[in-house]
Amino acid sequence: MDTIPPTNSEQMINVFEKHEYLQGIFQGLMREQQLQFTKPPDQPPSPSIVSDKNAEGHDHCKCSDLVDVTKESYSDMANNKFGMSRLISSRKKRAAVLICIFEGLDGELRVILTKRSMNLSTHPGEVALPGGKMDELDEDDTATALREAMEEIGLCPNLVQVVANLQPFVSSHLLTVVPVVGLLTRVEDFKPVLNADEVDAIFDVPLEMFLKEEGYRYLERQWEGYKYVCHLFDFKSTSETEQAGNYLIGGLTASILIRAASIIYQRSPSFAQLLPDFTQLHQSLNHTVLM
């Protein structure tokens, strides 16, 4: 991980001093109804979760404010047994990931990624954004993404400034996945602590790479007889502060980062997109927009 902030205060995008640049982009898109915050179904209040120390004794931040659900947030759906069943089911099929952006040594925007543990039952060894399924105690998608990032890589929510939630994607397991965009403005304060049960490695990449042809390729796949594209990006890490090696960033993670990079840099990818990705295919077949 790049941990030393740049000294050039006149760089075009400086998330340490001028993160309003990104906020302005997202706020403008939300005003134009091209982007909106999303929220899962409400739930009854539950006790707050407070994480004090991990297995190694490191003091982690307390996150009770992330899951403090009040009576005012009740959904009418929760007032009957059938409605409660639907509410719980919809939350169980929902997940969130954190697009955590920080400024690299050369002024470029970078995003944090992980390599999933080989011991996991699903997608072992694949590259992913920090994140996972919604917990019954999570207040919203942001809480899910921040909690998962803390559990997986030791990223304290207090270090992340959330600026927007992108429109949801659909995973190959038909989970609704909400990307949560956050700025890590004090990257020097982030000391990664990996959860060995879930993560084998942590590394970061330039966000802009997801708009370039260099290192890009794709695979054509089929779902229920319809073709869709699986985006793939090859990345070689040579950093001395993270696990060096070759990484393949693909599937849902690649699609999410293409979308995020397109919004932030306000331009389309330089490579042709002749087929829809899985989310676009699923939405076109169902004639729905996920919320």
Secondary structure as UniProt FT lines:
FT   TURN            9..10
FT   TURN            15..17
FT   HELIX           20..31
FT   TURN            32..33
FT   TURN            55..56
FT   HELIX           64..66
FT   HELIX           71..73
FT   HELIX           76..79
FT   HELIX           81..92
FT   STRAND          94..103
FT   TURN            105..106
FT   STRAND          109..116
FT   TURN            118..119
FT   TURN            124..125
FT   STRAND          127..128
FT   STRAND          131..133
FT   TURN            136..137
FT   HELIX           141..153
FT   HELIX           157..159
FT   STRAND          160..165
FT   STRAND          169..170
FT   TURN            172..173
FT   STRAND          176..184
FT   HELIX           187..189
FT   TURN            196..198
FT   STRAND          199..206
FT   HELIX           207..211
FT   TURN            214..215
FT   STRAND          216..223
FT   TURN            224..225
FT   STRAND          226..237
FT   STRAND          245..250
FT   HELIX           251..265
FT   HELIX           278..286
//
